Amino acid sequence: MIAEVAAQVPDSLAAYRDGVADGPGGPGALPLGALRDPRVFDATLAAFAAGLSPEAACATCDRRILVSYWSQFYLAALATPALTALVRLGRPLPLAFDTMSLERDGAGRPCRFRLPAEGCGSCPAPGLAGLVEAHLRPFVELCHEQCGIAPRILWGNAAVILDYVARELEGSLGDGEGAACDDVADCLGWRAGPACARSPLSQALCPGASGCRRRRVCCLRHRLPGVPSCGALCPVACAQT
């Protein structure tokens, strides 16, 4: 946990209040760069699959489905501290992909990221656009290389989670103060402009009938028995109504 960030996280996002922490972590902390090794990636997914219900675990022969669902836990742990630091403290965290480690819970789910030792990380890129380039893009590319999952599925997962977290923090965003808030609004497509047009996050969402913003591409989780769909966010469900 980073105390300064955690203190600013609203109760509605408390589940991932300590999603990013200082220090090296325990012996089970996995350097993110190690996921480029197919054996490490496969073992990580196997541990995650083992933590699912027996029905869901048996249905994960298509690795793309498993990777998409796994990424939702990964991205949720990352998004809350990252956006809280941007929106409420006006500064980015040093979240460059190759400098961090990942901790998992007893069910194999991503639960916490560990930052590099102080002074060992590069200067963090500014804004949500900086997080996209320093962390999300390398993560999306790695998953695509390892299992063939379409990048647009992962960008959709990231966009839905970041959009939700940002709206929970909207009280600060609504103040209109600071370049960090402007950058978040642009990257998530809350307003038109050059940054919005270039952002893979804004391109992954579209207006939903209920007023919420939903995915353009299905995340595949409805194919896992016992795993609830994403409801109004699901383009498949919307097409069937």
FIKOLZA-1660 file (N, C-alpha, C; in steps of 0.1 Angstrom, whole numbers, plus 5000, padded with zeros to 4 digits):
% residues 241
   i   px   py   pz ch aa at
   1 5008 4988 5000  A  M  N
   1 5000 5000 5000  A  M CA
   1 5009 5012 5000  A  M  C
   2 5005 5022 4992  A  I  N
   2 5011 5036 4993  A  I CA
   2 5001 5044 5001  A  I  C
   3 5005 5048 5013  A  A  N
   3 4996 5054 5022  A  A CA
   3 4990 5067 5017  A  A  C
   4 4998 5075 5010  A  E  N
   4 4993 5088 5005  A  E CA
   4 4982 5086 4994  A  E  C
   5 4984 5075 4986  A  V  N
   5 4974 5072 4976  A  V CA
   5 4962 5066 4982  A  V  C
   6 4964 5056 4991  A  A  N
   6 4953 5048 4997  A  A CA
   6 4943 5057 5004  A  A  C
   7 4949 5068 5011  A  A  N
   7 4940 5077 5018  A  A CA
   7 4930 5084 5009  A  A  C
   8 4933 5085 4996  A  Q  N
   8 4924 5092 4987  A  Q CA
   8 4915 5083 4980  A  Q  C
   9 4915 5070 4982  A  V  N
   9 4907 5061 4974  A  V CA
   9 4893 5061 4981  A  V  C
  10 4882 5063 4974  A  P  N
  10 4869 5063 4980  A  P CA
  10 4865 5049 4984  A  P  C
  11 4856 5048 4993  A  D  N
  11 4851 5034 4998  A  D CA
  11 4846 5025 4987  A  D  C
  12 4840 5031 4977  A  S  N
  12 4835 5023 4966  A  S CA
  12 4845 5016 4958  A  S  C
  13 4858 5020 4960  A  L  N
  13 4869 5014 4953  A  L CA
  13 4879 5007 4963  A  L  C
  14 4874 5004 4975  A  A  N
  14 4883 5000 4986  A  A CA
  14 4889 4986 4983  A  A  C
  15 4882 4978 4974  A  A  N
  15 4888 4964 4972  A  A CA
  15 4902 4965 4966  A  A  C
  16 4905 4975 4959  A  Y  N
  16 4918 4976 4953  A  Y CA
  16 4926 4988 4958  A  Y  C
  17 4923 4992 4970  A  R  N
  17 4930 5004 4976  A  R CA
  17 4945 5002 4977  A  R  C
  18 4949 4989 4979  A  D  N
  18 4963 4986 4980  A  D CA
  18 4968 4978 4968  A  D  C
  19 4962 4982 4956  A  G  N
  19 4966 4974 4944  A  G CA
  19 4980 4977 4939  A  G  C
  20 4986 4988 4944  A  V  N
  20 5000 4991 4941  A  V CA
  20 5007 4994 4954  A  V  C
  21 5019 4988 4956  A  A  N
  21 5026 4990 4969  A  A CA
  21 5041 4992 4967  A  A  C
  22 5047 4998 4976  A  D  N
  22 5062 5000 4976  A  D CA
  22 5069 4987 4980  A  D  C
  23 5081 4986 4977  A  G  N
  23 5089 4975 4981  A  G CA
  23 5089 4962 4973  A  G  C
  24 5098 4953 4975  A  P  N
  24 5099 4942 4966  A  P CA
  24 5089 4931 4967  A  P  C
  25 5082 4931 4979  A  G  N
  25 5072 4920 4981  A  G CA
  25 5078 4907 4985  A  G  C
  26 5070 4897 4987  A  G  N
  26 5074 4884 4991  A  G CA
  26 5081 4876 4981  A  G  C
  27 5084 4864 4984  A  P  N
  27 5091 4855 4974  A  P CA
  27 5083 4851 4962  A  P  C
  28 5069 4853 4964  A  G  N
  28 5061 4849 4953  A  G CA
  28 5058 4860 4943  A  G  C
  29 5064 4872 4945  A  A  N
  29 5062 4883 4936  A  A CA
  29 5069 4880 4923  A  A  C
  30 5062 4882 4912  A  L  N
  30 5066 4878 4899  A  L CA
  30 5070 4891 4891  A  L  C
  31 5083 4892 4887  A  P  N
  31 5086 4903 4878  A  P CA
  31 5078 4902 4865  A  P  C
  32 5072 4914 4861  A  L  N
  32 5063 4913 4850  A  L CA
  32 5070 4909 4837  A  L  C
  33 5083 4913 4836  A  G  N
  33 5090 4909 4824  A  G CA
  33 5092 4894 4822  A  G  C
  34 5091 4887 4833  A  A  N
  34 5092 4872 4833  A  A CA
  34 5080 4866 4825  A  A  C
  35 5069 4873 4824  A  L  N
  35 5057 4868 4817  A  L CA
  35 5060 4866 4802  A  L  C
  36 5071 4872 4797  A  R  N
  36 5075 4870 4783  A  R CA
  36 5080 4856 4780  A  R  C
  37 5084 4849 4791  A  D  N
  37 5088 4835 4790  A  D CA
  37 5075 4826 4789  A  D  C
  38 5073 4819 4778  A  P  N
  38 5060 4811 4777  A  P CA
  38 5058 4802 4789  A  P  C
  39 5068 4797 4794  A  R  N
  39 5066 4787 4806  A  R CA
  39 5061 4795 4818  A  R  C
  40 5066 4807 4820  A  V  N
  40 5061 4814 4832  A  V CA
  40 5047 4819 4829  A  V  C
  41 5044 4824 4817  A  F  N
  41 5031 4828 4814  A  F CA
  41 5021 4816 4815  A  F  C
  42 5024 4805 4810  A  D  N
  42 5015 4793 4811  A  D CA
  42 5013 4789 4826  A  D  C
  43 5023 4789 4834  A  A  N
  43 5022 4786 4848  A  A CA
  43 5013 4796 4855  A  A  C
  44 5014 4809 4852  A  T  N
  44 5006 4819 4858  A  T CA
  44 4991 4817 4855  A  T  C
  45 4989 4813 4842  A  L  N
  45 4975 4811 4838  A  L CA
  45 4969 4798 4844  A  L  C
  46 4978 4788 4845  A  A  N
  46 4974 4775 4851  A  A CA
  46 4970 4777 4866  A  A  C
  47 4977 4786 4873  A  A  N
  47 4974 4788 4887  A  A CA
  47 4960 4796 4888  A  A  C
  48 4958 4805 4879  A  F  N
  48 4945 4812 4878  A  F CA
  48 4934 4803 4875  A  F  C
  49 4936 4794 4865  A  A  N
  49 4925 4785 4861  A  A CA
  49 4922 4776 4873  A  A  C
  50 4932 4771 4880  A  A  N
  50 4929 4762 4891  A  A CA
  50 4921 4769 4902  A  A  C
  51 4921 4782 4903  A  G  N
  51 4913 4789 4913  A  G CA
  51 4899 4792 4909  A  G  C
  52 4895 4789 4896  A  L  N
  52 4882 4791 4892  A  L CA
  52 4873 4779 4896  A  L  C
  53 4860 4780 4894  A  S  N
  53 4851 4769 4897  A  S CA
  53 4855 4757 4888  A  S  C
  54 4852 4745 4892  A  P  N
  54 4855 4733 4883  A  P CA
  54 4850 4734 4869  A  P  C
  55 4837 4740 4868  A  E  N
  55 4831 4741 4855  A  E CA
  55 4838 4751 4847  A  E  C
  56 4842 4762 4853  A  A  N
  56 4849 4772 4845  A  A CA
  56 4863 4768 4841  A  A  C
  57 4870 4761 4850  A  A  N
  57 4883 4756 4847  A  A CA
  57 4883 4746 4836  A  A  C
  58 4873 4738 4835  A  C  N
  58 4872 4728 4824  A  C CA
  58 4869 4734 4811  A  C  C
  59 4864 4747 4811  A  A  N
  59 4860 4753 4799  A  A CA
  59 4871 4762 4793  A  A  C
  60 4883 4762 4799  A  T  N
  60 4893 4772 4795  A  T CA
  60 4903 4766 4785  A  T  C
  61 4898 4757 4776  A  C  N
  61 4907 4752 4766  A  C CA
  61 4911 4763 4756  A  C  C
  62 4902 4773 4754  A  D  N
  62 4906 4785 4746  A  D CA
  62 4913 4795 4755  A  D  C
  63 4926 4795 4754  A  R  N
  63 4934 4804 4763  A  R CA
  63 4930 4819 4762  A  R  C
  64 4924 4823 4751  A  R  N
  64 4921 4837 4749  A  R CA
  64 4910 4841 4759  A  R  C
  65 4901 4831 4762  A  I  N
  65 4890 4834 4772  A  I CA
  65 4896 4836 4786  A  I  C
  66 4905 4827 4789  A  L  N
  66 4912 4827 4802  A  L CA
  66 4920 4840 4804  A  L  C
  67 4928 4843 4794  A  V  N
  67 4936 4855 4794  A  V CA
  67 4928 4868 4796  A  V  C
  68 4917 4868 4789  A  S  N
  68 4908 4880 4790  A  S CA
  68 4903 4882 4804  A  S  C
  69 4898 4870 4810  A  Y  N
  69 4893 4871 4823  A  Y CA
  69 4904 4874 4834  A  Y  C
  70 4915 4868 4832  A  W  N
  70 4927 4871 4841  A  W CA
  70 4931 4885 4840  A  W  C
  71 4930 4891 4828  A  S  N
  71 4934 4905 4827  A  S CA
  71 4925 4914 4834  A  S  C
  72 4913 4911 4836  A  Q  N
  72 4903 4919 4843  A  Q CA
  72 4907 4921 4858  A  Q  C
  73 4912 4911 4864  A  F  N
  73 4918 4912 4878  A  F CA
  73 4931 4920 4878  A  F  C
  74 4939 4918 4868  A  Y  N
  74 4952 4925 4866  A  Y CA
  74 4949 4940 4865  A  Y  C
  75 4940 4943 4856  A  L  N
  75 4938 4957 4853  A  L CA
  75 4930 4964 4865  A  L  C
  76 4922 4957 4872  A  A  N
  76 4914 4963 4883  A  A CA
  76 4924 4967 4894  A  A  C
  77 4934 4958 4897  A  A  N
  77 4944 4961 4907  A  A CA
  77 4952 4974 4904  A  A  C
  78 4955 4975 4891  A  L  N
  78 4963 4986 4886  A  L CA
  78 4956 4999 4885  A  L  C
  79 4943 4999 4881  A  A  N
  79 4936 5011 4878  A  A CA
  79 4933 5020 4889  A  A  C
  80 4929 5014 4901  A  T  N
  80 4924 5023 4912  A  T CA
  80 4936 5031 4917  A  T  C
  81 4947 5026 4921  A  P  N
  81 4958 5034 4926  A  P CA
  81 4963 5044 4915  A  P  C
  82 4964 5039 4903  A  A  N
  82 4970 5047 4892  A  A CA
  82 4961 5060 4890  A  A  C
  83 4948 5058 4888  A  L  N
  83 4940 5069 4886  A  L CA
  83 4938 5078 4898  A  L  C
  84 4938 5072 4910  A  T  N
  84 4937 5080 4922  A  T CA
  84 4948 5090 4923  A  T  C
  85 4960 5085 4921  A  A  N
  85 4972 5093 4921  A  A CA
  85 4971 5104 4911  A  A  C
  86 4967 5101 4899  A  L  N
  86 4966 5111 4889  A  L CA
  86 4955 5122 4892  A  L  C
  87 4943 5117 4896  A  V  N
  87 4932 5127 4897  A  V CA
  87 4932 5134 4911  A  V  C
  88 4936 5127 4921  A  R  N
  88 4935 5134 4935  A  R CA
  88 4948 5139 4940  A  R  C
  89 4959 5134 4935  A  L  N
  89 4972 5139 4939  A  L CA
  89 4979 5147 4928  A  L  C
  90 4974 5146 4915  A  G  N
  90 4980 5153 4904  A  G CA
  90 4993 5148 4900  A  G  C
  91 4996 5135 4902  A  R  N
  91 5009 5130 4898  A  R CA
  91 5008 5115 4894  A  R  C
  92 5016 5111 4885  A  P  N
  92 5016 5097 4881  A  P CA
  92 5025 5088 4890  A  P  C
  93 5021 5076 4891  A  L  N
  93 5030 5066 4898  A  L CA
  93 5039 5060 4888  A  L  C
  94 5051 5056 4892  A  P  N
  94 5061 5050 4883  A  P CA
  94 5057 5035 4879  A  P  C
  95 5049 5034 4869  A  L  N
  95 5043 5021 4866  A  L CA
  95 5048 5015 4853  A  L  C
  96 5060 5018 4849  A  A  N
  96 5065 5012 4837  A  A CA
  96 5065 4997 4838  A  A  C
  97 5060 4990 4828  A  F  N
  97 5058 4976 4829  A  F CA
  97 5070 4968 4834  A  F  C
  98 5081 4970 4828  A  D  N
  98 5093 4961 4830  A  D CA
  98 5100 4964 4844  A  D  C
  99 5095 4974 4851  A  T  N
  99 5101 4977 4864  A  T CA
  99 5094 4971 4876  A  T  C
 100 5082 4965 4873  A  M  N
 100 5073 4961 4884  A  M CA
 100 5072 4946 4885  A  M  C
 101 5067 4943 4897  A  S  N
 101 5064 4928 4900  A  S CA
 101 5049 4927 4904  A  S  C
 102 5044 4915 4902  A  L  N
 102 5030 4912 4905  A  L CA
 102 5029 4901 4916  A  L  C
 103 5020 4904 4925  A  E  N
 103 5016 4895 4936  A  E CA
 103 5002 4889 4933  A  E  C
 104 5000 4877 4936  A  R  N
 104 4987 4870 4934  A  R CA
 104 4982 4865 4947  A  R  C
 105 4968 4864 4947  A  D  N
 105 4962 4859 4959  A  D CA
 105 4962 4843 4959  A  D  C
 106 4955 4837 4969  A  G  N
 106 4955 4823 4970  A  G CA
 106 4948 4816 4959  A  G  C
 107 4940 4823 4951  A  A  N
 107 4933 4817 4940  A  A CA
 107 4940 4820 4926  A  A  C
 108 4952 4825 4927  A  G  N
 108 4960 4828 4915  A  G CA
 108 4956 4841 4908  A  G  C
 109 4948 4849 4914  A  R  N
 109 4943 4861 4908  A  R CA
 109 4953 4873 4911  A  R  C
 110 4956 4881 4901  A  P  N
 110 4964 4893 4904  A  P CA
 110 4958 4902 4914  A  P  C
 111 4966 4906 4924  A  C  N
 111 4960 4914 4935  A  C CA
 111 4968 4926 4939  A  C  C
 112 4981 4926 4935  A  R  N
 112 4989 4938 4939  A  R CA
 112 5001 4939 4931  A  R  C
 113 5005 4951 4927  A  F  N
 113 5017 4954 4920  A  F CA
 113 5027 4960 4930  A  F  C
 114 5040 4956 4927  A  R  N
 114 5051 4962 4935  A  R CA
 114 5059 4971 4927  A  R  C
 115 5061 4983 4932  A  L  N
 115 5069 4993 4925  A  L CA
 115 5084 4990 4927  A  L  C
 116 5092 4995 4918  A  P  N
 116 5107 4993 4919  A  P CA
 116 5112 5001 4932  A  P  C
 117 5124 4997 4936  A  A  N
 117 5130 5004 4947  A  A CA
 117 5132 5019 4944  A  A  C
 118 5131 5027 4954  A  E  N
 118 5132 5041 4951  A  E CA
 118 5145 5045 4944  A  E  C
 119 5143 5052 4933  A  G  N
 119 5155 5056 4925  A  G CA
 119 5159 5047 4914  A  G  C
 120 5152 5035 4914  A  C  N
 120 5156 5025 4904  A  C CA
 120 5146 5026 4892  A  C  C
 121 5135 5032 4893  A  G  N
 121 5125 5033 4882  A  G CA
 121 5128 5046 4874  A  G  C
 122 5123 5046 4862  A  S  N
 122 5125 5057 4853  A  S CA
 122 5114 5068 4857  A  S  C
 123 5116 5080 4853  A  C  N
 123 5107 5090 4856  A  C CA
 123 5093 5087 4850  A  C  C
 124 5082 5087 4858  A  P  N
 124 5070 5082 4852  A  P CA
 124 5065 5092 4841  A  P  C
 125 5059 5086 4830  A  A  N
 125 5053 5094 4820  A  A CA
 125 5041 5101 4825  A  A  C
 126 5038 5113 4821  A  P  N
 126 5026 5120 4826  A  P CA
 126 5013 5115 4822  A  P  C
 127 5003 5116 4830  A  G  N
 127 4989 5114 4827  A  G CA
 127 4985 5100 4823  A  G  C
 128 4973 5098 4820  A  L  N
 128 4968 5085 4816  A  L CA
 128 4974 5080 4803  A  L  C
 129 4977 5090 4794  A  A  N
 129 4984 5086 4782  A  A CA
 129 4997 5080 4785  A  A  C
 130 5004 5085 4796  A  G  N
 130 5017 5079 4799  A  G CA
 130 5015 5065 4804  A  G  C
 131 5004 5062 4812  A  L  N
 131 5002 5048 4816  A  L CA
 131 4999 5039 4804  A  L  C
 132 4992 5044 4795  A  V  N
 132 4989 5036 4782  A  V CA
 132 5002 5032 4776  A  V  C
 133 5011 5041 4774  A  E  N
 133 5024 5038 4767  A  E CA
 133 5034 5030 4775  A  E  C
 134 5035 5033 4788  A  A  N
 134 5045 5027 4797  A  A CA
 134 5041 5014 4802  A  A  C
 135 5028 5011 4803  A  H  N
 135 5024 4998 4809  A  H CA
 135 5013 4991 4801  A  H  C
 136 5003 4997 4797  A  L  N
 136 4992 4990 4791  A  L CA
 136 4995 4985 4777  A  L  C
 137 5002 4993 4769  A  R  N
 137 5006 4988 4756  A  R CA
 137 5015 4976 4756  A  R  C
 138 5026 4976 4764  A  P  N
 138 5034 4964 4766  A  P CA
 138 5027 4952 4771  A  P  C
 139 5017 4954 4780  A  F  N
 139 5009 4943 4785  A  F CA
 139 5000 4937 4774  A  F  C
 140 4994 4946 4767  A  V  N
 140 4985 4941 4756  A  V CA
 140 4993 4933 4746  A  V  C
 141 5004 4938 4742  A  E  N
 141 5013 4932 4732  A  E CA
 141 5018 4918 4737  A  E  C
 142 5022 4918 4750  A  L  N
 142 5027 4905 4755  A  L CA
 142 5016 4894 4755  A  L  C
 143 5004 4898 4759  A  C  N
 143 4993 4888 4759  A  C CA
 143 4989 4884 4745  A  C  C
 144 4989 4893 4736  A  H  N
 144 4987 4889 4722  A  H CA
 144 4997 4879 4717  A  H  C
 145 5010 4882 4720  A  E  N
 145 5020 4873 4715  A  E CA
 145 5019 4859 4722  A  E  C
 146 5015 4859 4734  A  Q  N
 146 5015 4846 4741  A  Q CA
 146 5003 4837 4738  A  Q  C
 147 4992 4843 4734  A  C  N
 147 4980 4834 4732  A  C CA
 147 4972 4838 4720  A  C  C
 148 4975 4849 4713  A  G  N
 148 4968 4853 4701  A  G CA
 148 4955 4861 4704  A  G  C
 149 4953 4865 4716  A  I  N
 149 4941 4873 4719  A  I CA
 149 4941 4886 4712  A  I  C
 150 4930 4890 4706  A  A  N
 150 4929 4902 4699  A  A CA
 150 4932 4914 4708  A  A  C
 151 4941 4923 4705  A  P  N
 151 4943 4935 4713  A  P CA
 151 4931 4943 4717  A  P  C
 152 4921 4943 4708  A  R  N
 152 4909 4951 4711  A  R CA
 152 4901 4946 4722  A  R  C
 153 4902 4933 4725  A  I  N
 153 4896 4927 4737  A  I CA
 153 4902 4933 4750  A  I  C
 154 4915 4933 4750  A  L  N
 154 4922 4938 4762  A  L CA
 154 4921 4953 4764  A  L  C
 155 4921 4960 4753  A  W  N
 155 4919 4975 4754  A  W CA
 155 4904 4977 4759  A  W  C
 156 4895 4969 4755  A  G  N
 156 4881 4970 4760  A  G CA
 156 4881 4968 4775  A  G  C
 157 4888 4957 4780  A  N  N
 157 4888 4954 4794  A  N CA
 157 4894 4966 4802  A  N  C
 158 4905 4972 4797  A  A  N
 158 4912 4983 4803  A  A CA
 158 4903 4995 4803  A  A  C
 159 4896 4998 4792  A  A  N
 159 4888 5010 4791  A  A CA
 159 4876 5009 4800  A  A  C
 160 4869 4998 4801  A  V  N
 160 4858 4996 4810  A  V CA
 160 4862 4999 4825  A  V  C
 161 4873 4993 4829  A  I  N
 161 4877 4994 4843  A  I CA
 161 4882 5008 4846  A  I  C
 162 4890 5014 4837  A  L  N
 162 4895 5028 4839  A  L CA
 162 4883 5038 4839  A  L  C
 163 4873 5036 4830  A  D  N
 163 4862 5044 4829  A  D CA
 163 4854 5044 4842  A  D  C
 164 4852 5032 4847  A  Y  N
 164 4845 5030 4860  A  Y CA
 164 4852 5037 4872  A  Y  C
 165 4865 5035 4873  A  V  N
 165 4873 5041 4884  A  V CA
 165 4872 5056 4883  A  V  C
 166 4874 5061 4870  A  A  N
 166 4874 5075 4869  A  A CA
 166 4861 5082 4872  A  A  C
 167 4850 5075 4869  A  R  N
 167 4837 5080 4873  A  R CA
 167 4835 5080 4888  A  R  C
 168 4840 5070 4895  A  E  N
 168 4839 5070 4909  A  E CA
 168 4847 5082 4915  A  E  C
 169 4858 5086 4908  A  L  N
 169 4866 5097 4912  A  L CA
 169 4861 5111 4906  A  L  C
 170 4849 5110 4900  A  E  N
 170 4845 5121 4892  A  E CA
 170 4843 5134 4899  A  E  C
 171 4842 5134 4912  A  G  N
 171 4841 5146 4920  A  G CA
 171 4853 5154 4918  A  G  C
 172 4865 5148 4918  A  S  N
 172 4877 5155 4915  A  S CA
 172 4878 5159 4901  A  S  C
 173 4874 5150 4892  A  L  N
 173 4875 5154 4877  A  L CA
 173 4866 5166 4874  A  L  C
 174 4855 5166 4881  A  G  N
 174 4845 5177 4878  A  G CA
 174 4850 5191 4882  A  G  C
 175 4861 5191 4890  A  D  N
 175 4866 5204 4894  A  D CA
 175 4873 5211 4882  A  D  C
 176 4877 5203 4872  A  G  N
 176 4884 5208 4860  A  G CA
 176 4897 5214 4863  A  G  C
 177 4904 5210 4874  A  E  N
 177 4916 5216 4878  A  E CA
 177 4927 5206 4875  A  E  C
 178 4938 5211 4868  A  G  N
 178 4950 5203 4866  A  G CA
 178 4950 5195 4852  A  G  C
 179 4962 5194 4847  A  A  N
 179 4963 5187 4834  A  A CA
 179 4960 5173 4835  A  A  C
 180 4963 5167 4847  A  A  N
 180 4960 5152 4848  A  A CA
 180 4945 5149 4846  A  A  C
 181 4936 5158 4852  A  C  N
 181 4922 5155 4850  A  C CA
 181 4918 5157 4835  A  C  C
 182 4923 5167 4829  A  D  N
 182 4921 5169 4814  A  D CA
 182 4925 5157 4806  A  D  C
 183 4937 5152 4810  A  D  N
 183 4942 5141 4802  A  D CA
 183 4934 5128 4804  A  D  C
 184 4929 5126 4816  A  V  N
 184 4920 5114 4818  A  V CA
 184 4907 5115 4810  A  V  C
 185 4901 5127 4810  A  A  N
 185 4889 5129 4803  A  A CA
 185 4891 5127 4788  A  A  C
 186 4902 5132 4783  A  D  N
 186 4905 5131 4769  A  D CA
 186 4908 5116 4765  A  D  C
 187 4916 5109 4773  A  C  N
 187 4920 5095 4769  A  C CA
 187 4908 5086 4770  A  C  C
 188 4898 5088 4779  A  L  N
 188 4887 5080 4780  A  L CA
 188 4875 5084 4771  A  L  C
 189 4877 5094 4763  A  G  N
 189 4867 5098 4753  A  G CA
 189 4855 5105 4759  A  G  C
 190 4857 5112 4771  A  W  N
 190 4846 5119 4777  A  W CA
 190 4843 5132 4769  A  W  C
 191 4853 5136 4761  A  R  N
 191 4851 5148 4752  A  R CA
 191 4859 5146 4740  A  R  C
 192 4855 5152 4729  A  A  N
 192 4862 5150 4716  A  A CA
 192 4875 5158 4716  A  A  C
 193 4884 5154 4707  A  G  N
 193 4896 5161 4706  A  G CA
 193 4907 5152 4700  A  G  C
 194 4919 5157 4697  A  P  N
 194 4929 5149 4691  A  P CA
 194 4934 5138 4700  A  P  C
 195 4935 5140 4713  A  A  N
 195 4939 5130 4722  A  A CA
 195 4929 5119 4723  A  A  C
 196 4916 5122 4722  A  C  N
 196 4905 5112 4722  A  C CA
 196 4906 5103 4710  A  C  C
 197 4908 5110 4699  A  A  N
 197 4909 5102 4686  A  A CA
 197 4920 5092 4686  A  A  C
 198 4931 5095 4692  A  R  N
 198 4943 5087 4692  A  R CA
 198 4943 5076 4703  A  R  C
 199 4934 5077 4713  A  S  N
 199 4935 5069 4724  A  S CA
 199 4928 5055 4722  A  S  C
 200 4935 5044 4724  A  P  N
 200 4929 5031 4723  A  P CA
 200 4918 5028 4733  A  P  C
 201 4919 5036 4744  A  L  N
 201 4908 5034 4754  A  L CA
 201 4895 5040 4750  A  L  C
 202 4895 5052 4744  A  S  N
 202 4883 5059 4740  A  S CA
 202 4877 5051 4728  A  S  C
 203 4885 5045 4720  A  Q  N
 203 4881 5038 4708  A  Q CA
 203 4874 5024 4712  A  Q  C
 204 4877 5020 4724  A  A  N
 204 4872 5007 4728  A  A CA
 204 4858 5007 4734  A  A  C
 205 4852 5019 4736  A  L  N
 205 4839 5021 4742  A  L CA
 205 4830 5028 4733  A  L  C
 206 4817 5026 4735  A  C  N
 206 4807 5033 4727  A  C CA
 206 4795 5035 4737  A  C  C
 207 4786 5045 4733  A  P  N
 207 4774 5048 4742  A  P CA
 207 4765 5036 4743  A  P  C
 208 4760 5033 4755  A  G  N
 208 4750 5022 4757  A  G CA
 208 4736 5028 4758  A  G  C
 209 4726 5019 4756  A  A  N
 209 4712 5023 4757  A  A CA
 209 4709 5029 4770  A  A  C
 210 4715 5024 4781  A  S  N
 210 4711 5028 4794  A  S CA
 210 4718 5041 4799  A  S  C
 211 4726 5046 4790  A  G  N
 211 4734 5058 4793  A  G CA
 211 4748 5056 4797  A  G  C
 212 4751 5043 4800  A  C  N
 212 4765 5040 4804  A  C CA
 212 4773 5037 4791  A  C  C
 213 4786 5037 4792  A  R  N
 213 4794 5034 4780  A  R CA
 213 4798 5019 4781  A  R  C
 214 4795 5012 4770  A  R  N
 214 4798 4998 4769  A  R CA
 214 4809 4995 4760  A  R  C
 215 4813 4982 4760  A  R  N
 215 4824 4977 4752  A  R CA
 215 4819 4977 4737  A  R  C
 216 4829 4979 4728  A  R  N
 216 4826 4976 4714  A  R CA
 216 4828 4961 4711  A  R  C
 217 4837 4955 4718  A  V  N
 217 4840 4941 4715  A  V CA
 217 4838 4932 4728  A  V  C
 218 4832 4921 4726  A  C  N
 218 4830 4912 4738  A  C CA
 218 4843 4907 4745  A  C  C
 219 4842 4907 4758  A  C  N
 219 4854 4902 4766  A  C CA
 219 4855 4887 4767  A  C  C
 220 4845 4880 4762  A  L  N
 220 4844 4865 4762  A  L CA
 220 4841 4858 4775  A  L  C
 221 4840 4866 4786  A  R  N
 221 4838 4860 4799  A  R CA
 221 4825 4852 4800  A  R  C
 222 4815 4855 4792  A  H  N
 222 4802 4848 4792  A  H CA
 222 4804 4833 4788  A  H  C
 223 4815 4830 4782  A  R  N
 223 4818 4816 4778  A  R CA
 223 4823 4807 4790  A  R  C
 224 4826 4814 4801  A  L  N
 224 4830 4806 4813  A  L CA
 224 4819 4803 4822  A  L  C
 225 4815 4790 4824  A  P  N
 225 4804 4786 4832  A  P CA
 225 4806 4791 4847  A  P  C
 226 4795 4797 4852  A  G  N
 226 4795 4802 4866  A  G CA
 226 4801 4815 4867  A  G  C
 227 4806 4821 4856  A  V  N
 227 4811 4835 4857  A  V CA
 227 4801 4844 4851  A  V  C
 228 4796 4854 4859  A  P  N
 228 4786 4863 4854  A  P CA
 228 4790 4872 4843  A  P  C
 229 4781 4875 4834  A  S  N
 229 4784 4884 4823  A  S CA
 229 4786 4898 4828  A  S  C
 230 4791 4907 4819  A  C  N
 230 4793 4921 4824  A  C CA
 230 4780 4929 4822  A  C  C
 231 4769 4923 4820  A  G  N
 231 4756 4930 4820  A  G CA
 231 4754 4940 4809  A  G  C
 232 4751 4952 4813  A  A  N
 232 4748 4963 4803  A  A CA
 232 4761 4967 4796  A  A  C
 233 4772 4963 4800  A  L  N
 233 4785 4966 4793  A  L CA
 233 4787 4957 4782  A  L  C
 234 4780 4946 4781  A  C  N
 234 4782 4935 4771  A  C CA
 234 4776 4938 4757  A  C  C
 235 4784 4939 4747  A  P  N
 235 4778 4941 4734  A  P CA
 235 4770 4929 4729  A  P  C
 236 4773 4917 4733  A  V  N
 236 4765 4905 4729  A  V CA
 236 4751 4906 4735  A  V  C
 237 4750 4909 4748  A  A  N
 237 4737 4910 4754  A  A CA
 237 4729 4921 4748  A  A  C
 238 4735 4932 4745  A  C  N
 238 4728 4944 4739  A  C CA
 238 4723 4940 4725  A  C  C
 239 4730 4932 4718  A  A  N
 239 4726 4929 4704  A  A CA
 239 4714 4919 4705  A  A  C
 240 4712 4912 4716  A  Q  N
 240 4702 4902 4717  A  Q CA
 240 4689 4908 4723  A  Q  C
 241 4689 4920 4727  A  T  N
 241 4677 4926 4733  A  T CA
 241 4670 4934 4723  A  T  C
% end
